[in-house]
Amino acid sequence: MSIENIVRIVAGFFILLSLALAHMMGQADLTQVSWMWFTAFVGLNLFQSGFTNFCPLVNILKKMGFKEAGASCN
């Protein structure tokens, strides 16, 4: 496992952890439809990309014509 993968896993974990802690402390209501779900989506994507090396944003950017040069998501 590369350093880049570990960084994505840790970043995704901390995003999800902060959401869970905010929810448990009553600062974020994840039972309602809100922008917090978008944050959870980003955290989950970061977390899974660390294990699978699949990053949806990379695919979107490639289709838009951007060139890959040392991107952390492959």
Buried (B, 14 or more C-beta within 10 A) or exposed (E): EEEBBEEBBEBBBEBBEEBBEBBEEEEBEBEEEEEBEEBBEBBEBBBBBBEEBEBEEBEEBEEEEEEEEEBEBE
